[in-house]
């Protein structure tokens, strides 16, 4: 099954929600699923990479700090992630989408 996870945090960026989405993604991959994560970018991290079988797409919105983000950064994430997801859905065609938090990720998933 193809699954899409949307979260503005994903290790090494963020804390609890980022770690939760990483653990879930690893378990879903180990169960035989194909998982793509759309998350915010951070300096020095690849924009598109596969780690532990999880395809991680970062950006185009970027965070300045690893441990927190501003409201403006969250709005940028919503816009950038929405554009990324709209193009991704056509080629990846996920069976389900898991969005962390109503804002910002839920707004992205709703689109």
URSUL-V477823 format. One record per backbone hydrogen bond with DSSP energy under -0.5 kcal/mol. CO is the residue of the C=O (numbers start at 1). NH is the residue of the N-H. E is the energy in kcal/mol with one decimal. If there is no record, write none. Layout:
co:CO nh:NH e:E
co:CO nh:NH e:E
This chain:
co:1 nh:3 e:-0.5
co:1 nh:34 e:-2.5
co:2 nh:95 e:-3.1
co:2 nh:96 e:-1.1
co:3 nh:36 e:-2.3
co:4 nh:98 e:-3.1
co:5 nh:7 e:-0.5
co:5 nh:38 e:-2.8
co:6 nh:100 e:-2.5
co:10 nh:13 e:-2.2
co:15 nh:19 e:-2.8
co:16 nh:20 e:-2.6
co:17 nh:21 e:-2.5
co:18 nh:22 e:-2.0
co:19 nh:23 e:-2.6
co:20 nh:24 e:-2.5
co:21 nh:25 e:-2.5
co:22 nh:26 e:-2.4
co:23 nh:27 e:-2.2
co:24 nh:28 e:-2.7
co:25 nh:29 e:-2.3
co:26 nh:30 e:-2.4
co:27 nh:31 e:-1.3
co:28 nh:33 e:-2.3
co:29 nh:32 e:-2.0
co:33 nh:35 e:-0.6
co:34 nh:3 e:-3.1
co:35 nh:55 e:-2.2
co:36 nh:5 e:-2.8
co:37 nh:39 e:-0.5
co:37 nh:57 e:-3.3
co:38 nh:7 e:-2.2
co:39 nh:59 e:-1.6
co:41 nh:63 e:-2.4
co:42 nh:45 e:-2.3
co:47 nh:58 e:-2.7
co:49 nh:51 e:-0.5
co:49 nh:56 e:-3.7
co:51 nh:54 e:-2.2
co:53 nh:35 e:-0.5
co:53 nh:55 e:-0.5
co:54 nh:51 e:-2.4
co:54 nh:56 e:-0.6
co:55 nh:37 e:-3.1
co:55 nh:57 e:-0.5
co:56 nh:49 e:-2.1
co:56 nh:58 e:-0.6
co:57 nh:39 e:-2.7
co:61 nh:41 e:-3.3
co:63 nh:43 e:-0.5
co:66 nh:14 e:-3.1
co:68 nh:65 e:-0.5
co:70 nh:74 e:-1.9
co:71 nh:75 e:-2.1
co:72 nh:76 e:-2.5
co:73 nh:77 e:-2.2
co:74 nh:78 e:-2.4
co:75 nh:79 e:-2.2
co:76 nh:80 e:-2.9
co:77 nh:81 e:-3.4
co:78 nh:82 e:-1.8
co:79 nh:83 e:-2.1
co:80 nh:84 e:-2.3
co:81 nh:85 e:-3.0
co:82 nh:86 e:-2.5
co:83 nh:87 e:-1.6
co:84 nh:88 e:-2.1
co:85 nh:89 e:-2.8
co:86 nh:90 e:-0.7
co:87 nh:91 e:-0.8
co:88 nh:92 e:-3.5
co:88 nh:93 e:-0.6
co:89 nh:93 e:-1.3
co:96 nh:4 e:-2.2
co:97 nh:99 e:-0.6
co:98 nh:6 e:-2.7
co:99 nh:101 e:-0.7
co:100 nh:105 e:-0.8
co:101 nh:106 e:-2.0
co:102 nh:107 e:-1.1
co:104 nh:108 e:-1.2
co:105 nh:109 e:-2.6
co:106 nh:110 e:-2.1
co:107 nh:111 e:-1.0
co:108 nh:111 e:-0.5
